[in-house]
Amino acid sequence: MEPLIFAILSIPLIIVSRRSLSDFKSHGFYRFFGWEGVLWLIIINYRYWFDNPLGISQIFSWIFLFYALVLVIFGFIYMKKLGESKADRQDEKLYPFEKTTELIQTGVFKYIRHPLYGSLLFLTWGVCLKNPEPSLDIIAFFATIFFYLTAKIEEDEDIKYFGDKYKEYITKSKMFIPYIF
């Protein structure tokens, strides 16, 4: 049953990612496969969501999921508030909210360059920890690799768009976890 649910729920992800899937040099190409990994983890682990609530893996799972929620909320708020998303930024593979024309370096972006991808990483491992088992750890590992590649490719795109200003920003911030990585 899980493969059928996965196939059905993959359809919207394919539709949303259709412009990027034909270009492996686009950050959206790798993001799609990361999303697929998270989707698979959710489908497999949804039944364990509240099992053993005081178990160590559940506690870390909830911490990771809460942090993922904080990152995505503040990431979107700052992108909307300060990113000055404009349609004239020419890249049909970008979603409208990604077409920022101002480099955001305040709020959560002061500490990490990719709060939205960071939230996906913490979501991945938060869901994985609901029922940690080797096969799911492998899925989470590969989703992590895909989100990392997504962020690295997006940084190349941002360097092309923002230039030296973005290169300097890289030296002042971390990718996903403040002060660490």
N, C-alpha and C positions, 0 to 999 in steps of 0.2 A: 504494500500500500504506500509506503514512504516514497519509492521511486515515482509512482504516479503523481503524488502530491508535489514532489519536487519538479517534475516535468511541467505540471500545470502552473505552478508558481514561478517557474523560470520564464514563462512566456512574457509576463510584463517586464521582467529584467532584460530580456532580449529586445523587446520593443523600445524600451528606454535607452538601451545601449547600442541600438542598430547603427548609428552613425560612426561609432568608435570601433565596432567589431571588425571592420574591414581594414583598419590601420593599426598594426601592432606597435607603431611608434607613438600612438596616442595614449595618454594616461588612462583614458576611459576603457581602452582594451583590457588592461590589467585589472582595473577596478571591477569590471564585470565578473571576472573569475574570482576575485575576492568576495564579491556579493554572493556568488553562487556557493562558495564555501560556507559563508555565514548562513545562508538559506538552508543548506544541508544540515548544519549543526542544529539549527532551530527545529527543523522537522524531526530529527532524531532525538533531541533532548527535551522537547516540550513536556513530555510526561514526567520528567525528573525535576521540573522547575522548583517544586517546593518539598522534595524529599529531603529528609535529614537536615532540617533547617539550621541546626547548630554545628553541623559538620564543617571541618576546616575548608573543604573545597567549596561548599555553599557560601560560607562567609566571604571568601575571596571572590567568588563569583558575583555576589551582590555588590561588593566594593568596586569591582571592575565595571559592572553594569551601571552603577551610579556615576562613576567617573566618566563613562562613555556618554551618559545623558548630559552631564554638566558640559563636557567638551562640545557636543553637538549644539546645545542650546546657545552657549556663548559664542561659538564659532559662527553660527547663522546670524545672531544678533549683530556682531561686529561686521560681518560681511555686508549685511543689509544697511547698517548704519553708516559705515565708513568706506565701503568698497567701491562706491559709485559705479555700479554695474551699468554698462551702456551697450546698447545693441550694435553700435558702430565698431565695437571690437570684433574684428573679423576672424572668426573661427567657428565654423558650423558644428564642430564636435563638442563645443562647450555648452553647458546649460546656461540659461540666462543669468542665474545667480553667480556663475563662475566668471562671467565677463567683467570682472572688476577692472577698473582703470586706475585705481589708487592702491598703492601698496599699504596694507594695514600692518602697523607695528605697535599697536596699543592693545590693552586688555589681554585676552588669552593669547593673541598673536604676538605679544611682546615676548612671551616665553616659549611658545611653540609655533612653528610655521604651518603645521597641518592639523589643526584641531579636529576637523571633520574626519580625516583619515585616522587620526589618533583615536577618535571615538569608535570607528569601525574596528580598529585593532583591539580595543578594550571590550567591545561588544563580542568579537570573535572569541576571545579567551574567557570572558564572563559566561557566555553560553556553553563553551566547551567544558568549563569547570562544573557545570550542573551535573554532568555524568562523565567524569574523566575516564577515558579508556583509550588504549593505544591507537585504534583506527581513527577515532575522532581527534586525537592529538595530532595525527598526521594531517587531517583535513585542516585543522586550525593552523598548523605550521605552514601549509601551502597558502592558505588565505592570507596569513601574515606576510609571506614573501610577495604575494600579488599586491597587497596594499603598500608595502615598502616600495616595490617597483613603480606603482602608481604615483607615489609621492616623489620619487626621484625623477621620473619623466616629467611630472608637472613642474618640478623645480627647473628643469631645462627649458620648459615652455615659459616659465616666469622670468628666467634670465633673458630669454630672447625678447620678452615684452618690456620688462622693467630695467634691464641692463645692469650696470654696476650697483645701482641702488639695491637690487635683490641680492647680488653677491655679498654686499656689505651686511645685509640683513641675515644672511646665512651664518655669518661669523658671530652674530649677537644672539642667536636663538637656537633652540634644539628642534628636532623634527617632530617628536610626538610626546615626550615626557619632559616637563620643565627641569632644567639643570642636569638632566641625566642623558637623554637620547632624543 
